Amino acid sequence: MTTISARRICPFCRTELVLGALPIVATNVRVDSTASGTEHNPEQMHSPISGATIKGYVGIWPIIADPPLPSRSDEFWRWLSRQVTQAELPGVAAAADVTDLPARVCLHCETPLPEDIDERNTFTIAVVGTTGAGKSHYLASMLQQAANRQQLRGVGCREFVLDERTSHSYTQKYLVPVFRERVQLDHTLRDPEVARKPMVCRVTFDGAQPALLFFHDIAGEVLVSREARAVDTPFLRQADAVIFLVDPVHLDRPDGHTWSSNGIHDSGYANQADLLNALLREMRSANRSVPVAITLSKSDLLETFLPVRHPREFRCEPDLSSREAWDESLGRVDIETREMLRRCGAFDVLSAADALDPELASFHAVAALGCRPDPETGQVPMLRPTRCLDPLVTVLHRMSGLTRAI
């Protein structure tokens, strides 16, 4: 049972919310061009599809049901201290017409909340890296393996499902182009609304409460700019875990040649350690100590530079049947990845990781595509995603309350 005093973290602005103090708004709306505007929307108003009585607005969203608790104010806290707040929270569907697609709304960022917010806590995993690091391809392959192929069963995940809106968007933007048409995705463009457009997954691990997991596909140009990060992605400093993708093309090639000499497009140099240090500094300023998976992307480019005697663990898919077997493989990959970063001259990245709690830092190598796309057509001749679940599994099992009881 969820009580009216239950608290959640807004997945969009990371404000702490009391569910019983949030109004319910209609998200299935029509534009009423004949009505006068509001303070938030001076030209036109939005009305519920059902024609329900509008009790006010939160941003552009019409309120169709008042909250059981007063608004968050001095009056609210005095009231709360005098009341027994273990009463059951009325469900959204019971409080409004289902045709309006009702939802509780965050009063801070004025964004409707996911429909499962009453029953599930929210967790955000930030997938970050410079432009060209492969964030979009990584998200495409990681979600395909976790959700479509259900490959987390062996590590105790009995539910990993994209919500309906995410499933539609993922299919059109990622699954069809990459796994059906076999084409390379374009670079992600900056979207000022990226915080309000997450990929949402319903996740449940054995022995833990059901949860909502959020990912965002963030343009590299936003991540490398302190000003843009502050405006577009304020949720980053409050993330529950980080998967940091390191692009080997921005590192030294181990044999001393340039990447372009091997037909690989070199988009220029980006100091990836600067971004990692900046993100860690911002998290520390927000009093956040979270799991960080430092992940060498495009591991297929590096396979030929491993010594012949090397087992090349990071180019072999792990045993997915049990957590124990996977953990053993992850330990070997960690060692290999650190060694490869040293061979690529990424001592600044390794140094940044030294500042992390050893229990929270891990090293991985992934290949989201597994081969180089054709530079002319963008076609991917032989799709072979490799070890894309390793960083995800590692941070999931280090997030208290998601994979184990708090």
N, C-alpha and C positions, 0 to 999 in steps of 0.2 A: 504493500500500500504506500502510495506517495502522499505525504501530508502537505497541508497548505503552507507550512513553514520550510519545506524542503528547498535547498539551495542548489543552484547550478551556475556554471561559468558560461557566459555568452560565448559561443564559438566564433563570433564575428568581431567583437570588440574586447572580449575577455573580462568584462565586468561581472562581478558576482551578483547573482539575481536571486530573489525570493520568488518562487513560482507563484505563490498565492497572491502576490502583489502585481502580477502582470495581467493587463487586459487582453482580451481575445479579439483579434481583428480578422476581417475577411481578406483573403488573398486572391480569391477568384472574383474579380471586380470588373465593372464596366465604367466607362467615362460618361459622366452626366454633364453634357455640354450646356444644358439649360440652367444649371444651378450656379449660384455665385461661388467663387473660390474660397479657399481657406488661407490662413496665414502662411501655411507651409506650401500651398499649391494655389497661387492666386488666380490662375486662369481657368481651372476646371477641377471638379471634384470626382472622386471615385465612389461608386455605390456598390453594395453587395449584390450579387446576381440574384439572390433570393428575395430581395426587396426588404430585408430585415431593417428594423429601426437603427439608425446610426446614433451612437451615444457620444460621438466625438471622433477625433482623428489622432493617430500617432504617425507623424510624417504624412505620407499619402494614404495610409491604410485606415479604413473606417473601422472604428470600434463597434463590435456587435454584442459584446458581453463584458460587463464590468468584473474586475477581480474580486475574490472574496475578502481580501485584505485591503486596507487603505493604501494609498500611494506611499512610497518610501519617503518619509519625512519625520520630523520630531514627533508629530502626532502618531505616526505609524509605530515608531519604536516605543512610545509610551503605551500605546494600545497593545502591542505585542507582549510587553512585559507583564501585562495584567491578564492575558488570555492563555488558555491552554490551546496550543497551536498544533496539536496532534490530530486534528480533524482531517478526514480524507479530502484530498484535493479533487474537486469535480473535474472529470475529463473534458477535454476540448470538444469532442464530438457530442457530448451530452449537453453542452452549454450553448451550441449554435447549430444552425442548419448546415448539414454536411456539404451542400452544393456550393457554399461560400468558401470551401477549403479553409476552415478556420484554423488559426494558429495563435499561440501566445506570442507577444512581441516584446523585444528588448526596448525599454524606455530610454536607454542611453544612446544606442546607435540607430534606433527606429527600424530594426530589421526583424521580420517574422522569424520565429525560431522553428527548428525541425519538429515534425509532428511527434517524434519519439522522445522529446526532451523531458517529459514527465517521468518516464521510466528509466532513462539512460543518462549517465554522466557523459560529458564530451571531452575528447582528447584531440589535440592537434599535433600532427607530425609535420615539421617543416622540411621540405625537400628543397635544398638551396645549392647554388653554384653559379659560376660566372656564365656569361653568354656562350652557348655552344657546348656546355659541359654535358648535355644530354638529359636534362631534367624531364622534358616531355616524353622522350623515348623510355626513360626509366620508369616513369609513372605508368605509361602504357603497358610495359612488360610486367612490372610488378603487380599491377591490379589484374592483369589477365591471368597470371599464375595464382594469385591469392583468391580472387573471386570466381572467375570463369572456370578455372581448373581445380579449385578447392585444394590446393597443395599444402595448406597449413594444418590439415587434419592430424598429421603425425606429431605436431607439437602442441596438441591440446586445444586447437581452435575449432570449435564445433559450429561456429557461424561466422562467415565473412561474406557479406552480401551488400552490393551497391544499392543505395536507395533508388526509388523509381526515377527521380529527376537526374541523378548522377548516371544511372545506367543508360538512359537515353543519350545524354551528352557524351559519355565515354564511348559508346558504340559509334556515334557519328564522327567524333573528333579524333579518336585514337584507334579503336579496335578495327574499324573498316579500313582506314588508310594503311595502317601498319601490318595487320595480320591477314587482311583479305586482298588489298590492292598491292601490298608490299612496296610502299613508297616511303621515303624519308619525310618526316614532318618538317614544316617550316619553323623558323625561330618564333618563339612566343612573343607576341607584341605586348607592349605595356597596356594594362587595363586598370584604371583607377578604382574600379569596382571589384578587383580580384578578391578582396577580403569577404565579399558577399556572394562569391561564386565558388564555394568549395566543392570538392568531391567528397561525398559523405558515404561512409560504410557502416553497416550494422555489424558489430563484432561481439562475440561471446566466447570466452575461454572457460574450460572446465574449472569449476571452483570459484569463479569470479562473476560479478554482476554484468549483465548486458551493457554495452557501451556504444557510443557513436564515435567514429574515428574520422577526422577531417584532414584532407590534403589540399594543397593549392598548386596550380601550375603558374609559377611566377616568372616574369621576364627577367633575364639576367641583368638588363640595364637598370632595372629597379633595385635589384639586390646590391649592386656595386655602388649605388649612390646613397649616402647617408640620408640626404633630404628626401629622396623618393621612398626609401624604406620607411621613414617616419610617417609619411603621408599615406602611402598605399598599403603597407603591410605592418601596421602597429601590432598585429597578433604575433609576429615573429618573436619578440622578446618574451612573450608569455607562452611560447610553445611548450608542449610536454616532452618533445624529443626532436632531434635534428638528424637528418640524413644529409651529409655534406658531400656533394659530388666534386671530385678533383679531376679536371680534364688533363690527361697526359699530354695533349697537343700543346698545352701552355707550359709544359715542363721540358727539361733537356732530354733529348733522345739519348738513350744509354750508349749508343755506338758513336756518338759525336756528330752525326749527320743531322741535317734539318728534316723535319717531318715532310716538308714540301718535296724533298728529293725522292720521297717514296710515293709521290702522287697524292699525298694527303693535304687537303686545304688547311693552311695555317692562317687562322683569323687574327693573328697578332698575339702579343703577350698580355696576360692578365695576372696580376699578383694575387693568387688565390689565398695565400696565407693572410693577406690584409683583410679580405672578406671574412675569413674564419675568425680571425682575432676580433674584428669589429662585432660580429654576431655574439661571440662569447662574452665580450665586454658588455654589450647591451643586456644580455641575459643576467650577468652578474649584478648589474645595476638595478635590475628588477627582482633581485634576490631569487634567481632561478638556478637550480643545479639539476641538469637534465641529461639523459643519455644522448651521446653524440656518436654517430656512426660515420667515420671518415672513410669515404668510398671512392676508390680509384675507378673512374668510368672508362668505358672502351677498352676493357682488358684484352680484347682480341688484338689490339695494336701492339701489345707488349709481350705477347706469348713468345715470339721469336728471340726476345732478349733475355729470357731466362736461361741459366746455365743448363747444359745437357743433363747433368746429374740431378737437376731439380725435379721434384715430383709434379710441379705445375698444378697444384691443388686448385688454384683459383680459376682454372679453365675446365674443371670437372664438376658436373652437377653433384650436389650433396645427396646423401642417403636421407630421403624425406620420411622414412618410416618411423623414426623415433627421435625424440629430443636429444638423447644421449649421443647417438651417432652424428647428428647434426652439429652438436656442440664440439665434438672432437674435430670435425672438419673445419669448423669456424676458427678454432685455435690455430690450425695450420695455415689457414688463409690469412689470419692476422699477421703471422710471422712473415709470410711471403709478401704481403702488401707493404709492410714497413720496409722490407729489403728493397722492393721495387721502387718505392719513393726515394730511398737513399740513392739508388742507381740513377734515378732521374733528377737528382740534385734538389729534391724538395725538402731540404733540411728545415726551411722556415715553417712548412706545414707540420712536420714532425715536432718542431719546437712548440708550436701553438698547442698541439695535442698534449704536450707534457704538462701544461697548466691545468689539465682536466683531471678529475678524480679517476684513477685507474679503473675503478669499478664501473665507471660510466662511459669510458672511451673505448672504442673498438675500431679496427681497420678491416676494410673489405675491398674486394675488386669485383666489378660486375661488367657485363657486356649486354646492354639492353637490346641491341640488334644482333650482335655476334659476327657481323661482317661489315665491310665498308660499302656504303651505297654508291651506285654509279654516279660519278661527278657530273655527268651530262644530263641524265634522266631522273636521278634521285631514286631509281629502283633499287630494291634490296634483293640481291640475287639469291641469297641463302639465309633465311632468318634463323638465328640460333641464339635466343636469349640465354644468358648464363649467369647463375647465382644471383638473380635479381631479388630473391626473397631474403637473402642473408642479412642485409642491413635492417630490413623490416622486422624479422624475427628477433634479432638482437635487441633492438630498442623496445619492442613490445614486451619482452620478458623482463625488462628493467623498469617498466612503468608501473608503479604500485597502484592497485585499484583497477587495472585493466586486465592483466593476466593472472592476478591473484587477489585475494581479499585483503583489504587494508588492515 
